[in-house]
Amino acid sequence: MPKTHIEKSIKIAADAEKVKSIITDFSHWKHWSPWLILEPECQVTVSANGKMQEWDGKRIGAGNMKIITEGDSVINYDLTFLKPWKSKAKVDFIMEELGQDTKLTWTMDGSLPFFMFWMKNMMERLVGMDYDRGLLMLKDYIENGSVDVKLEFLGESNYAGCSYVGIKNECTIDNVGEVMEKDFQKLNGFAKDNSEILTKEFFTIYHKYDFNKNKIAYTSGVGVKDVQKDLPSGLFNGNLPAARVHTVRHIGPYELLGNAWSAIMAMDRAKEFKKDKKIPPIEFYRNNPMDTEPKDLISDICMAVK
């Protein structure tokens, strides 16, 4: 059976004792878990002593997790998945004191069913991204007592479509943030010089994302009132078609946008809507990050539906 290993770390401005008190009590996990945020209706049961958690959801499947040993620097958990397929994994939290701070490392060692060997790289990357977001939210929760992020499940609506000026690019999933930032700097320059023709709608169209090969192809764009002539080098005219879309809204910093993506992909897998595969998913940015606090940034993840 294909073996999988995930390992991610973060520095938290708190002593190891405080960190340990949070990660060894499952009653806290609902506040920072990168999975429970995807499905508010999920049935979650925590044991009276806080050392075991069970869940049963339509989007995130079913399973349980329990603490096996609690050392001074290492916490060991047994993780059992019951749905969508049965499997087991070993999970560790490793704490390292850094003066008044703590380096926290989160690991998982498990395996996939033999017939899913081709998903090994994808699963390690996807769960690794979950771990990254989870650690960021855990850091906020421990340091600030809350996590400034939430999802709103807006359901289906009609999108009218638009003309746009865009930039198309390809890169690795790992460095998409850096590459996309440069694209938006160029788009913002165009927008600043042509504010009178904008519809004020900034977005990214995701044409292709391959988690196995770590590749992504996308177009970042800004809505315009009509087709534009004499565009700067690298920019082109495009059109977003009118469509019926299913939307998950993310409120919070862009670095946690994966929560909304994970949610809408889980809803797709659970067949909560019928995706139109002919139209790629779109990420709309509803306010300006230049004059908006990260906790108040609004982004809509939209998938076209039939």
N, C-alpha and C positions, 0 to 999 in steps of 0.2 A: 504494500500500500504506500502511495506517495507521502513522504513525511513533509510537514510544513513547520516553519519556524518564523515567528514574528518577534521583533525586539525594538522597542522605542523608549526614549528617555526624555526627561524634562527637569529643569531646576525650579524648585518651589521655595518661595520666601517664607518658610515655616520650619520649625524643628521636626525631627523624625517622629517624636512622640505624637505631635498633632496630626501629621500625615498618616501615621499608623491608625490613629483613632477613627479616621474617616474611611480608609480603605478596608478596615476589618469590620465594618458595620454596614451591612447591605441596605439599611434604611436610608443611608445617604446617597446610594448609587442613583436613585431616580433623578437627582438634581444634576448629575454630570454625565450619565451614561450616554455614549454615542449611539446606542441602539434603542433605549427606551424613549428617547426624544422622537423617534420616528413613528411611534404608535402610542398616542396617549391612552387609547382604549385597551391596550394590552393588559391582560390579567397578571398581576405581579403579587406574589406572596413571599413575605420575609419571615423567617423563623423568629420566635420570641427573643432569642438572644442575639439576633442580627447576623448570625454566622452562616446562614443558608438562604438562598433566593431561588424561587421558581418563577417561570414566566410561560405564558401561553398566548401567542398572538397570531394574527393573520399575516402580518407583514414580516415580523422578525422570528417567526417560528416558535418552537417550544423547547424548554430545557431547564436545567438547574445548575447551580454553582454553589459550592460549599468550601469553607475554609478547612484545610487539613491540619496545617501547623502554623503557629505564629511565633517566629523567632524575633530576636531584637532587630535584625536587619532584613530578614526575608520572610515573606508571607506566601504560603503554598495553597493553591486552590485546585479542586477537581471540577472540571467543566464537562457537562454532559448535554449533548444536543439530541433532541428527540424528533423534531421536525425542522426543516423539510426532509432531512435524512438523519439516521442515527450515527453518532460518532462521539468520541471522547477526546479531551485535551487536558494538558497540564498547564496551569497558569501560575506565574510568579510575579510578585511585586518585590523589588529589591531596593532598599533604601541605603543611601550613602550620605553621611553628614558632611556638609561643606560649610564649616563655621556655623552660622545661625540658619543657614539654608539646608535644603535636602535635595540631592539628586535622586529622582525616582525613576526606576527602570521597570517597564511592564513587558513581560514576555508571554508567549504562548507556543507550546509544542504539541502538535497533533498530527493527524493524517487524514487523507481523503479516501473515499471508496476507490477501489482499483480502477473502476470504469471512468473515473473523473480525473485521471492522471494529467490530462491536458489542461486542467484548470489550476494546477499548482501555482504557477507564477501569478495568475490573475487573483487567486484567493489570497496569497501572501500580500500582494499589493493592496487589495481592497481592505483586508483586515488591518494592514499596516496604516492605511489612511484613517480607518476608524480609530485606531490607537492614538494617532497623532491628534485627532480632534478631541478624543476622550481626555487625553492628558492636558490639553489646553483648557478644557472646561473644568477638569479637576483642579488645576492650578487656580483658576478664577474662584472656584468654590471654596478652596482652602484659604486662599489669601484674602478674599473679599466677602465670603459668606453667601455668595449668590453667583449665578452665571447669567451674563447679559446676552442671552440669545433665546429665540423662540421660533417655532414654526406655526404657520397658519395654513390650514388646508382649505383652499378657496374653492376647490371643485372645478366644474366645467363652465366655460363662458365662450363668447364669440370674440375672436380677435380680427380687427378690420384689415390688417395688413398695412404695409407702408413701402414707399421707396426709401432707399438709404444709400449712403456713401460708406464704403467699408474697406477693410484691410484683411486679406486672407493670409493665414500662416499655418505652419506645421512645426511641431516641436515635441519634446518628450513631456510626459505628464509631470515629471519631477520639476521641470523648469518652466511650466506654462505660466506661472504667476509673473515671473521676471520678463518673459517674452511678451506677454499680453500687456504688461504695464507700459512697455515701449510703444506698442501699437496704439494704446489709448492716449499716450502723450501726443502722438502724431494726429490722431482723430480730434483731440481737444484743441490742437493748434488750428485745424481746419474749422472746427466749430466756432472758435473765438473770432476768426476772420469772416465767418459767414453766418452769424447768429440769426440774421433776418430770414433765412431759408430753412432753418431747422424746425423739426417737430418736437425737439427736446427728448427724444427717445433713444437712449443708448442701450446696446445689447450685444450679446455674443451668440452666434449660431454654432453649434457643435456638430460638424459634419461627420466626424469619425473619432472614436476613442477606443484604443486597443490596449486593454490592461495587460495582456500577455506580452505584447511587444513594447509597452511603455511609449506609445505614440498617440498624438492627438492632432486633429486638423480642425480648424475653426475659422470663422469670420467675425471680427469685431466691427460694429457699425453704429452709425447715428442716423436717425430718421430725417429725411429732407422732404420738402414739399413737392419737388419735381426732379427729373433727371438733370444732373449737373454737367456742364461742359468745362473743358480745360482743367481737369482735376490734377492736383500735384502727383508726382511719381509715387506709385505704390497704392494709390487709392483708386477705387472703381465704383461704378454705379451698380446697384442691385435692387432686388424687389423681394419683400416678404409677402407671401400670399395670405389672403384672408383664410382663417381656419377656425375650427372649434378646438379649444385647448383645455387641458387639465392643468391646474396651477397649484404649486406649493410655494407659499411665501416664506422667505427667510428674513428675520429681523435680527441684526447683529453684525459683527465684523465679517468681512469677506473671507478671512482665514478659516471660518467655520461654515462656509457655504456648502461644504460637502454634506452637512446634515440634511439640507433640502434635497440635494441630489440623491443621497441614499434613500430618503423617504419616497421620492417619486419613483425611483427605480424599484423599490420594494413594493410599491402599490401596483406598478406594472406587472411584476412577477406574480403578485397575488390576484391579478386580473380584476382590479378594481375599476379599470377603464380599458377600453379597446384602443390601443395605440395605432396611429396612422404612421407606418414606417416610411412613407414617402416623404414626410416632412421632418427634418431634424429638430431635436430639442433646442430651446432658446432660453437664454438667461437675460432677463431684463433688469436694468438698474434704475430704481424708481426715484432716487434722490442723489445729490451730488456729494461724493466723498470729500471734496475740498472744503465744504462748509457744513458737514454733518458729523456728529460724534459716531465713532464706530458702532456703538451699541444701538444706534438709531438708523443705521443703514438698512434700506429695504430692497430686497432682490426677489424677483419672481422667476421660478423655474417652471417652464411651460412645455408640455408635450402635446403634440397634436393628437386628436382623437377622431375616430370614425363616427 
